[in-house]
């Protein structure tokens, strides 16, 4: 049954890949020509370089934040957790606009510095470094949530033994805690890398040529759909390479408790004289990733030429965002369980293939997945075309890897000997999962569902193409404002999006804390 469920999930998420294969097969010669271009190689290197750089930057921010908010006596650590994760709800295209508005050569920061310091122009924010900064600031929470879910389940005995042998807190953290977090680092870093590869908004606004920008241009002109499909297929290859690398770090790295006795919650590490530097680090990250965007949004929302906010439309859009994101979160969490169980508990070629296919949608731009489902809906399942069910399905396909990554990292910390003992007592596999595996792994499942909810709420391309006619979400409401050159009108919906997303983030933080 588990294998059948895993294959069904993999088959459903493979629909966009099948669409790409069909498109390429119809014009194979053009596809080969696209692959042979020098520009394609440069595109691969540029996109891969950005993904690696963003993943490294996200890890540099998320790892210390996870430890400070999860394992120390940092004052107000639950509040810091919610504030540090909130940047995840800012859509990349909104975040890029905010960064450009604040940090461009003639932006808001330059205006503030011109009077007292006489600075007439700041360095250009466009290009690789602007895209890196923007994507790092708004994707590190993907890694932070995964790390916190794993950090809270680590058995403290190894740390206590290391401290008892005279090691300092820093040495214990570096040599004992961090190695146990490698599976979570790999899973979260993979999510960040795939998000970067599939992002369109930030790289377009910041004028950085990556796969998604070129793919969108090809689809928009409608003259080179084969070339666009070929580049999208290259994204699948890049995803497979990233998955192989993450899988190689996960092999032989089970981090579950092996000794007797029951696990105890870890004690908080006193920061002592490092309390103020720790608070300064948290404040700097939150100020740059959340405070700056929030200040710009509030500034725009008060501009007189922005016009009065249409509160009934915003309320309806907020309700739709909550509904679709909630359904997508539940669906992705349910679909992730058989995929993660197969990958972690029953490793084989089949389970590897199922896991790879489950990740395929996340490596593709939302517009490619949406167009694939438009093709499927208009030719195979016409009654589902432009329905809420089709949109929710698209969101699950796009963001299922977030749930799979968090669930897999959680399952790696569940001792198999507990499941084996329950089976030895005569319990069925389903009863073992319900009474042993699920309760121990639920932290990762909830973390994955929260990630899906937060990213599904801001998804734009799939919503624009697949949502029922005249149905808006907060993301489309913001987008419609920007397309008529009144981005200031999108400030209020953006603030509402931040507000409604703070609730599940707070619940997640209190559950883990």
N, C-alpha and C positions, 0 to 999 in steps of 0.2 A: 504493500500500500504506500509506504514511504517513497519508494522508487517511482511509483506511478504519479504521485503528487508532484515530485520533483521534476519529472519529465513533462508533466502538464504545464507547470510554471515556466520551464525552459522553452517549451514550444510557443507559449503565448508571448513571452518576451522576445522571441526570435523573429516575430513578424516584421519589424523594421529591417532586419538583416536580410530576410527573404525578399523584401521589396528592393533593396539595394542590389542583390544578386540578380534579380529579374531585369532591372534597369540596365545593369552592366552587360548582361548576356545579350541583350537586344542590340548593343552597339559595342562589341568587344574591341574592334580596332580603335575606336576613339578612346576607349578606356586605357588601352596600352599606350597610346600616344600621350595621354595625360600623365601616366606614371613615368614616362621617359623624360619629361621636361625637367630642366634644371631647377625651375621655379618650384616644382613639387618637392624636390629634395630640400631646398631652403625652407620651404614651408614646414616640413617634418622637423627639421632641426630647430626652427624658431619655436614651434609649438611645444616640442619636447623640452626645450630649454626653459620655457616659461613654466611649464607644469612642474618640473623639478625644482625650480627656484621658489615657486609659490609653496610647494609642499615643505621645503626646508624652512622657509620663513614662518609658515604656520606651525611647524613643530617647535621652532625656537620660541614662539609665543605661548603655544598651548601647553607644552610640557611643564614649565614652571608654574603657569596658572593653575593647572590641574593639581599639582602638589600643594601649592599655597592654599587653594580653596578647599581641598579635600583632606589634607593630612596635617595641617598646622593649626595653631591657635590664632590665625589671622583675624583681627576684629571685623565683624560683619561679613564673614566669608560666604554665607548664603546670598547675601545681597550682591557681593562681588561676582558670584557665580552667575546670577541672572544677568547682571549688567555686562559681564564679559561675553555671554552667549548671544545677547540681543543683536549684535551686528549681523548675525546669520539671517535675520529676517529682511535685511535691506537688499532689494533686488540689485543685481550687478549693474544694470543700466542706470538705476537711481544712484547707486554708490559712485559710479563713474562721473555722473553729472555733478554730484556733490563735491567730489575731489577736484574736478576741473573748476567749479565755481569758487572753491576755497583756495586752491593751491596753484592755479594757472598763473602765468606771468603777470596778468593784470587782474587777479582774482581778489576775493575778500581779504585774504591775509596780506596781500601786497598793499591794499588800501589802508589796512590798519597800521602797517609798518611805514608807510610813506611819510606820515606826519612826523612822528618822533624820530625816526631813523633816516629819513630821506631815501628810502629804497624805492626806486622807480619801476623796477621790473625783477621778477623772480625767475629762476631757471625754468625751462620748459618741463612740464609734467607729462607730456605726450610721449608715446613710444613704449619701449620695453619696461622701463623703470616705473612709469605711471601705471601700466597694466599690472606689474608685479605688486606694487604697493596696494592698489585697489583690491585685487583678488586676495592678497594675503590678509588684509584687514577684514574682509567679509567672508572668508572661508575658514579661518583658523578655528571658529567654534565647531565645525564639523569634527575636527580632531580633538578639541577640548572635551566635548560630550562623550566621545568614545573612551578617551583616557580616564575621565572621571568615573565612568561606569566600571572600568576594569580596576582602577586604583582602589575603589571602595571595597572590592572583594578580595584584595590580596591578604593572605594570612600574615600577621605581624611577627610570627615566631622567628623567621629568618632575620628580620631587622633587629629584634630584641637580642638574638644570639650575637649578631655582629656588634651591636652596641656594648654587649657584655664582654666582648673581646677587646674593647678599647677603641673601636673605630668611631670617628666623629660623625655627627648627623649628615654632613655633606658626603663623606666617604660611603656611608651606609646607603644613602640615596643613590649615589652614582653606581655603586657596584652591586647592590641588592635589589633596589626598587626598579631602576630603569631597565635592567635586563628582563625583569618579569613583565614589563609593559611593551616589549617588542611586538607581540601579536596585535595589541591595540594600536601601537604606533603604525604598524604596517597597514592595518585595516583603515584607520583614519586617514593616514597619508595617501592611501589609494583613492579614497573618496575625494580628497582635495585635488589630487592630480587629475582624476576623471572630470571633476567639476570644471577645472581650468581648461582642459581640452575641449569641453563641450560648451563653454561659455561664449556668448555672442555679444552681450551688451557692453561689457567693460572694454573688451579689445576693440570694438567698433568705435566707441566714443573716444577712446584714447589713441586711436589711429595706429594700432599694432596689428600687422597682418598675421593672422593665424588661420587654422583650418576653417573655423566657423565663419569668419568674415568673408573668406573667398567662396565658401559653399553658399552662403546667403546671397552673395552677389550673383552667382550662377543661377540659383533658383529664381531670383528676382527678375533677371533679364529673360529667363525661360529659353535661352538659346543654347545652353550647354548643360542640360540635365544629366547627361552621361558623365561629364567631367565632375559635376558636383557629387554624383553618386560614387564615383571613383574615389574622390577625396574623403567622402564619408566612410567608405570601406577602409581607407587607410587609418581612419580613427579607430575602427574596430581592431586593426592590427596593433596600433599603439596601445589600446586597452588590453589586448592579450599579452603584450610584453610587460605592461605594468602589473597585470594579474600574476604572471609567471614570477616576477621579481618578488611580489608580496608573498606568494605561495612558498617561495624558497626560504624566506625568513621565518615562515610559520612552521615548516617541517621540523619535527623533533623538538618543538618548543612548547609542549604542554605545560601550563603553569598552574595546574590544580594542586590541591593539597594532597600529599602522599602519606603523611604520618598519621598516627592515631589521635583520637581526641576530636573535640569540636572546635571549629574555627571561632576566633574571637574578633570583635571589631578592633581595628588598630587605634592606638592612643594617639592623640594629637601631639605633634612635635612643637615644643615651645620655640618661638622665633628669637626671643631675647632681644639683643641689641640690633638684630636684623629686621625687627618688626617695621620700623619706619622705611627702610629701603624696600621692603616687600610691599608695603602700602603704596609707596611711590611708583613701583613697577605696575601694580594693578591699576592705579589711577591713570598712569600715562597711557596704558593700552586702552582703557575704557574711554578716556578723553579723546584719543585719536580715532578709535574705531566707532564710537557711539556718540560722544559729546559733540565732536565737530559736525558729523552729519545731522544730528538733532538740532544743533544751533542754526545750521543753514536752513533746514526745513522750517523751523519756527520763524526765521527771518523772512523766508519766502511766503509763508502763510499770512504774514501781516502786511505784505505789499498791497498797496491800494489798487494797483492795476490787475491784481489776480482775480478780482471778482468775488462775490459772495459764494460760500460753499453750498453745494446742493446736498443738504443733509439727508433727505429721503433717498436719493440715489446712492450716497455713500453708505447709508445703513443697509440698503438692499445688497450692495456689492460686498459689504463686510459679511453679511449672512451667507452669501454664496461662497465666499472664500472659506469661511469656517466649515461649511457643509462639504465642499469638494475636498478640501485638505484633510478633514477628519475622515472621510470615507477612504481617501487614498492612504492615510496612515494605517487604518485598520486593515485594509486589503494588503498593503505591502508587508505589514508585520506578520499576517497570516501566511502569505506566500513565502516569506523569508525562512520560516521555521523548517519546512522540509528540505529546502536547499541547504541551509546551514547544517542541519543534522547529517545530511548525506556527506557534505564536504568534511565535517569534523569527525564524525563517528564511523563513517564507512568510506574512507578514501579509496578511490578507484578511478579508472579512466572515465567511466560513466559519470560518477559524481563530479569529477573535474570538469567534464563537458557541460553538465547541468549548471555548475557554478559560473563557468565562463559565459554561457548564454544568458544567465540571469543578470550579468553585469553589462550586457551588450547595449541595452537602451540608454544607460547612463553615459556611455562614451559618445553618443550621438547628439548633435544639436536638437533642441526641442522641435525645430521646424522640420527636420528630417523624420523624426518619429511621427509628428503630426501628419505630414504628407503621406507617409506609409499607411497610416490608419485611415486617412481620407481615401486612398486607393483601395484599401480593404473594405471600407464601409460602403463605398459607391458601387463596388463590383461583387462583393460577397455577402455583406451584412447590411443591406440598405436600411432596414428598420432601425438600426443602431446609429446611423450617421447623424451627427449633430445632436446627440442626446447626452444627458448627464452621465449615463453609463459608459459611453465611449470616452468622454473626457476623464472620468475616474480611472478607466483602464489605461489611458495614456499616461496619467500621472504615476500609476503603479509601475508601469514599464520604465519610465524615466528614472524613478527614485528608489526602486527596489534594492539596488546595491547598498544604499544607506542602511536599510534594515538588515540586509544579509551580513554586512560587515560588523555591525554592532552585536548581532545575535551570535555570529561565529566567535567573536572575541569572548563573549560571555560563556559560550559552551566549552571553550578551551579551558576554562577554569572550573568546570564541573567535574569532580573525580569520577572516572568511569567505574571505579570499584563499587560506588554506591549503587549505580544502575545494575551492575552485575550481581550484587548481593540481593537486590530486590527481585531480579529475574530468578535467582536461585531459590527464593522463597515462594516461587510459583506465580508471581504477578505477570500479567500480560505486558507486551511492549507498550501498549497504549496506557495501561495503568502506571507503568514505570515512568513514562513521560509526564503524565498528569500529576503524579505525586512526588516525583524526585527531580526530574530534569527541569520541568517548567518552573517550579518555584525557585530553583537555584539560578536559573538563567533569565528570570523575568526582568532583572535590571537592564540587561542588554537589549531585550525585546522592547521595553518601554523607551530606552534611549533611541533605538532605531526608529520606532514609531514617531517619537518627537522630532527627529531629524527630517523624516518624510513630511510630517505636518508643516514644519517651518519652511521647507523648500517648495512644497507643493502650493502653499498659500501665495507665493510670489511668482510662480511659473507664468510666463507670458506667451511664447509662440504657440504652444499646444492649446492654450485656452482660447487664443484668438481664432484658431482654425477649427477647433472641435466643439467649442461650447455651443449650446442652443442659441438660436438667433435672439438678439436683443437681451441676452443675459450677460451681465457684467460682473466681474470680480474686482477686488481692489487693484489688482495688477493691471487689468485692462482699463479700469477707470483712470489710473495714473498714465498709462500709455496714450489714451485718447487725448489727455490734456497736453502731453508733450508733442503729439503730432500736429496740433494746431498752434504750436509755438507759444503756449501758455503753460510752461512747466510749473509755474508758481501755483497753478490750480491743482497740481498733483501733490502739493505739499501736505494738504490736510488728509487725503487718503493714505499717504505714506505714514503720517503720524498715527492714523487709526490702525494701520497694519502693524506698526511697532507695538501699539497698546494691546491689541488682542493677542499678539504673540507672546507678550510678557507673562500671560497667565499660565500656559503650559510649561514655559521655561521655569517659572517659579515652582510649580508643582513637581517638575522633574528634579530641580535642585533640592527641594525639601525631602523628596523621597530618597535621594542619594545621600544627603547630608546626615 
